[in-house]
């Protein structure tokens, strides 16, 4: 084999390796993007169902529901806030998370999905009274949380279902 053919063959091998690495990188990027989108969809679906359930309790006098919801693995806490004065009493949250909750509540949202270091979803789901002096923060276990909604004299009360 002549020298020029050997040079071309090495060039083809190097180019093939670069092309394979590039395609591999794109596949990994696509899979991670798809996984992230799946988590976002799961959280939005939970939010939609939670709002629907809240409205069904709100419009039906003297009703009560115990509800289970699934969330993505990135959600660590879900907080329902009906009074800002109780936010400092949430000792299971960091001080920066408590400050974020105050800011979010002041802007009109009263339900927050919290991750390790970020706010995942914030939304106003309607007028309610949360137990625990107005701040109900549920810790997520196995990507599931349970909440009790009760309409008492046309006020919706949210509470944690005791273990």
C-alpha positions, 0 to 999 in steps of 0.5 A, a space after each residue: 500500500 502506498 503512503 498516500 492511501 495510508 494517510 487517507 485511511 488515518 484521516 477517515 478513521 479520525 473523522 469517523 471517530 469525531 463524527 461518532 462522538 458528535 452523534 453520541 453527544 447529540 443523542 445524550 443531549 436529546 435524552 436529557 432534554 426529553 427527561 427534563 420536559 417529562 418532569 415539567 409535564 408531570 408537574 404541570 399536570 399535577 398543578 392542573 389537577 390540584 386546581 381542578 380539585 380545589 375548585 370542586 371543593 370550593 363550590 360544594 358546601 361542606 365537602 371534604 376530599 383527601 387527595 394524592 398527587 404525584 410530582 417529579 423527582 426534582 420537587 422537594 416541598 410544596 407550600 400553601 401559604 394563606 398568611 405571610 406572617 407564618 413564613 419565618 416559622 417554616 424551619 424545614 426550609 432554608 432562609 433563602 427559600 423563606 425569603 423567596 416564599 415571602 416575595 412570591 406570596 407578596 406578588 400574589 401566588 399562594 402555592 409553590 413547588 420547591 426544588 433543592 435550590 429553585 422555585 419550580 412552579 408558583 401559582 395562585 390556586 384560589 382563596 384558602 386557609 392553610 393549617 399550621 398558622 397559614 403556612 402548610 409546607 408538605 415534604 415530598 416522599 416517594 414523589 407523592 404528597 397527600 393533602 386534605 381539602 375541606 369546605 367549611 362554611 364556604 371557606 376552603 381549609 387545607 391541611 396535612 393528612 397526619 401519618 
